[in-house]
């Protein structure tokens, strides 16, 4: 099926967002002016304000429309594995692989957290939440292998744990990464699945031992 061409207004809005996105990634939010967005988009100032009331409104549109969750979550929801452990290992590889393709993800996240103190995170979450339900339902399919954890919390721990791997991998010097070996992601998966306690003892077992 051939995609329909964008209407004139949609095409103009797309040009504005393309220009703003590239400038925000190059200079940050506060380092980018509306004048620069106008010039990069190649339209008039009035043309920009016909679509967006302010620079912050442009940023919100960039955050919601360019955040890579649209590419990542469907990939995780479509995986089919025989066991939960197999699913987690496959999903971790796919998740980190997709994140590595999204070179600006870390930059987008840091701009929102540092320059806005995360004030738009709720809007992003509300946009993402419906996409989390299929993932939570998929994880819940392996209920017999799981502790009684609510599906939303389970989905959150999975995404958060491996997103942290991506962030630390991106920020860590190559010399330090080399110390962890070539199978660092496999070790991350093992820690996620089995914890860090020797013998796989849970908190309850530790508490009974110390009582």
N, C-alpha and C positions, 0 to 999 in steps of 0.2 A: 504494500500500500504506500503510495506516494504522499508525503506530508504536504498539507495545504500550505501555501505561502502565507507569511504573516501579514495581517492587515497593517495599514500604514501606521496607526497608533501603536500597535504591538511592536512593529519593527523599530520605531523611534525609541520606545521604552527599552527594547533590547540593546540598542546602541548606547543608551545612557548607562545601563547596568554593566555592559562590557567595558565601557570607558572607566566607570567608577571602580569596578572590580580590579582592573589592572593598576589603577592609581593607588588604591588602598593597599594592594599587595606590595607596591613599590615604595610607598611613602608613609603608610599608616593612615588612620582616619584623620587625626588632627593635622597631619602634614599635607593633607589634600584639601584644596579649596574648590568651591563651586565653579569658579572661573576655569580652573584646570579641567574639571569634568566637562564643562561646556565646550572648551576647546578640543579636548580629546574626542568627544562625541561628534564634533563637527556640526552642532546645531546651535540655535540661539538660546540665550538665557531663558527667554519666555517659553521656548520649547521644553526645556527641562522642567520649569515650574508648572507646566501644563500636566505633567505626569507625577511630579513629586513636590511636596510642599517644602521640604528642607533636605539638607545633606544627610541628616540622621535618618530620615525616611528612606533615602536611597540606600544607606548602610543596612537598614533592617531588611530591605528587599534583597540585597546582596547576601546577607546572612541566611535568609530563609530559602532563597532560590539556588544559591551556589554551594550550600553546605552539602558535602558528599554523601550524607545519609541516604539520599535517593538512590545512589549506586550501590551502597554497601548493604543495607538491610535486605533488599530483595535477594541478593546473593546468598545471604545466610539463611533466609527462609526457604530457599529452593533446594538446599542440600538434603540428601536422603542417605542416612547411614543406619546400619543394623543395630548399633549400640550407642549409648550416650557418649562413651569415651571416644569412639570412632568419630561421632559427629563433632565433638569439641575439638579434636585434633584437626579434622578437615576444615572446620569453620575457622579455627585460629589461623591456619595457613592462608585461607581465602581472605579473611578479614585483614590481616597484616599486608597481604599482597595488594588488596584494593587500597588500603591506606597509603601504601608506598607510591601508588599511582597518583594520589591526590597531594601533590607537593605543597599546595597552599593551605591544606587543612589546618596545620599547626599555626600558621600565620593568622588565619581567620579567627581561630579560637583565642589566640593571644590578644588580638585587637579587641575582641569583645570583652575579655576578662580584664585587660589592663586599661584600655581607654574608656570602657563603659562600665567597669565594675560588674559585668555580667547582667546588666538590667534587662537585656533582651533574651536571656536564656529561657525564660518562661514561654515566650512566644515561640522560640525554636522547639522547646519540648512539646508544646501543644501541637505543633506541626508534625513532629516526629511520632508522638504517642500512638496514633492509629497504625503506623508502620511497625510498631513494636509488638502489636497484638499477635500477628502471625508467627513472629519469632518466639514469643512467650508460649503460644499454643504448641509450637513444634517442640520446644524444650519440655513442655509438660507431657508430651507423648511418651517420654521416657520416665514417667512417674515412678515406675517400680524400681528404678535404679537411683532415685533421688531421695534425699532428706526432704521433709515437708517444708518446702520453701515456696512462697507465693510466686507465680509465674512472672509478674512484673519485676520483682526483686531479683529473680534468677536471671532474667534478661539484662537487668542493670549490672549485676556483678560480672556477667560474661563480657558485655561491651566495655565496661569500665576497666576490667582487668587487662584486656588485650589492647585497649586504647592506651593504657599506661605503658605497655610494652613498646608500642609504636612511638610514643612521646620520648621515653627514655632512650630508645634506640637512636632517634633523630638528634637528641641533644648530647649524647655521650660521645667522647672522643674515640676515634677508631682504635687507639691503643688499649683503651679500657674494654671496649667491646671484644677485642681479640682475646682478652683474659678469660672471657666467659665461654669460649669455644664456639664451634660452628652450630651446635645444637641448642643454643640458648632458648629458642622458641619452644622446642620440645620440653625443656626443663620448666619453662613458664607453664606449659600445659599441665605437666605433672603436678606442679605446685597448686594450680587452680583445682585440679581434680582431687588431689590427695592431701593438700595442706603441707605444712612444714614440720609437723611433729613426727619424730621417729616412731615407726610402728603404726602410723595413721591414727593415733589416739585423738579423739575429739575432746572438746572442752569438758563435756560431761564426765568422760573417763578420767581426766586429770583432776577434776574436782573431787571425784570419789576417792582417788588415790591419796589426795592431800588431806582428806577429812579425818 
